[in-house]
Amino acid sequence: MKRMNFLDNLQFIYNDSQIFTCNPNKPLESLEKYIKNANSFNYNNNIIIGVKLNIISELFYNNRLFKLMVSSRKKEIIEYLINSKFEIENILAVYPNIYIPRFCFNLTDSSSHRILINEILLPRKYSLTFINRILLMLFSNIINKYKNPDLLVGNIFIIAKKKK
Amino acid sequence: MIDLISKIEDYLNISIDYKKYLLIGNAFDKKALFLYKRKDNHPSILVRIPINIRAEKLCENEYNNLLYLNTIKISNILAAQPLGKITYKGFNCYIQKTLFSNQMQTNLRTILKKPRVKDFNIVVHFLSIIYNKTKSTDNLTDKTFFNCWQMGDCWIGNLGLYNNSLVLYDLEYAVRSGYPLYDLLHFGLHYFVALNNVGKLGKSIRDGNYTNKLDNRIFDSIEKMFIVDLINGGKFTILLKYAINTYTTKCNINKKDTKILIKNYFEKFRGIGNLKNDWEKEVFKKIL
């Protein structure tokens, strides 16, 4: 857990909030430590947690058939926060990753997700390696057909607030 | 950020959906924010947000050039409509209408890595229209060319096509009193750079640990290779020769002045002409 100055896009969205991020490889253990530190810092009662998701597990988790077989990291962290007396304020989707969130939008905002993929990233596909180009094109096809493309987001920031 | 959106809402007297936005950050100290009107599924407003004075100057220049292009209205040339500016956190933020198009960079040949004749034809056609519409005949000199509006950063990534029109993006470096041919040479040079950067990004993005340090794309040194490529008769030589000749014919610029413009573009404007003595003679032999 450390304070990262280069997360200024998030700071911009949250009005220069002091942002602590945490990329928990072992989510719950590191989260516990993180929440303690954030509490002692006592800034706005907001905490922001960067989480790298495994898109495949998230996709499977959202399918009724696979729900019992796979776990969702997003769900796991949200539940942990709620049990720790936090309420979820917002979930932001970011690209390309949680360390450099150059593109940010609300996770439920499928329009922005489509604009980002179709109008911003896809036209620039030439700079990607062949495999990534194919993946991006596939991604774009799915995103155009799929009703809730938020399932395809691999990096998110969960913004939570301490319950009063 | 909510306070900014609220200001924009008041300024434009429209209702904005606060839950929908796309924030793009940190390209040369500027942020871009796409906003949606309530119930819209397509963003209709783009806000340029500078975070320092240098970035603010660039945004201001872009805004003024958008105003200029939207005032003089060149047929088949489109640029976003400027909607106004507001102050936010000590800097001016510039609001414009969104303008989507089929971006030309989508069609870059990633397998063959060769320039498309069609792209050059399109650019020559539209740039000659811009020159003939914006040339300033006030200061008559012994030259066959006049100062004109120059886009400044005319590379394939800043151009799009929409309903038989050319769409111009990113006018931060545009100038009202620029030079003809510069935009075409810039287009050729950066087409070359783009093709040399095909397939450079990959693993780090997939692994989720992309940083600027892991970005393998090269820009400055490839620019210098462009002249070497022209001297060696590389894949851009014939195409650029054809493009320059067509453009100068349409713009009535003679060969002597074309040579002056090419030399000045590479040496003064880009600062990459001084690779070796008399480079220009060898380049002229190939492309004129």
Interface residues (C-beta under 8 A of the other chain):
Chain A: D8 N9 F12 I13 Y14 N15 K52 P96 N97 I98 Y99 I100 P101 R102 F103 C104 F105 N106 T108 D109 S111 S112 I115 L116 E119 I120 L122 P123 R124 K125 Y126 S127 L128 T129 F130 I131 N132 R133 L135 G154 N155
Chain B: M1 I2 D3 K19 K20 Y21 L22 L23 I24 G25 N26 K31 F34 Y36 N41 H42 P43 I49 I51 F100 Q103 Q105 T106 L108 T110 G157 A194 N197 V198 G199 K200 L201 G202 K203 I205 R206 G208 N209 Y210 T211 N212 R217
